[in-house]
Amino acid sequence: MIIKLNDDWQEFLQDEFKKEYFINIKKHYEKALKEGKIIYPPKDLIFNAFNLCPLKEIKIIILGQDPYHQENQAMGLSFSVPKNVKIPPSLKNIFKELQNDLNITPAKSGDLSPWAKQGVLLLNSILSVEANKAASHSSWGWQEFSDAIIHKLSNEKSGLVFMLWGNYAKSKEILIDNTKHLILKAAHPSPLARTGFLACKHFSKANEFLKKVGKITIDWKID
């Protein structure tokens, strides 16, 4: 696995890359490739969330769990799919809530790159998956990596917004200092969760908080 990261993230995470658990992730990855397994997202997009979101401009973290495991869906950003790919049900609900909350017409594209470029870290807890096998890399050690990132951002930054959707994401609250940051919790946006995400108003609440701490708000509209 080749780690291609912007210099600021490379420096921020360099200690993690040297740890045994991360060396093991790389071994798992190389072994899976040698066995001819198809892995999503493509290797040049595994760290896409970091490369699109400059560390110095980070404002919001939206935590997902596992990359999409169907062909052409995963792009290294939680909940996001490339342009011209059918919008998954969870993302449809995210767009529905944007309309409820901020009167933003649901986007035709599911590519959330414009959010990332404004300082929204779209972080999956697990950064890779085998084709058609959900959560297949959940034992590799990726959670240790993403937990370290959340904890480090909480310690070294101030005035961030953490959006935790669903019980898995909510379990990461213990890694975050709530005296320095805003933690927003809701049900998972999946239609299977039924209630608790729609009407959470996280997008307006995040912008109100950013304004309060003197940061530029996010333009949530996607063309």
Secondary structure, DSSP 8 states (H G I E B T S, - for coil): ------HHHHHHHHHHHTSHHHHHHHHHHHHHHHTT--EES-GGGTTHHHHHS-GGG--EEEEE-S---STTT--SSTT---TTS---HHHHHHHHHHHHHH-----S----HHHHHTTEEEEESS--EETTBTTTTTTSSHHHHHHHHHHHHHHH--S-EEEEESHHHHGGGGGS-TTTSEEEEE--SSGGG-SSSTT--HHHHHHHHHHHTT---------
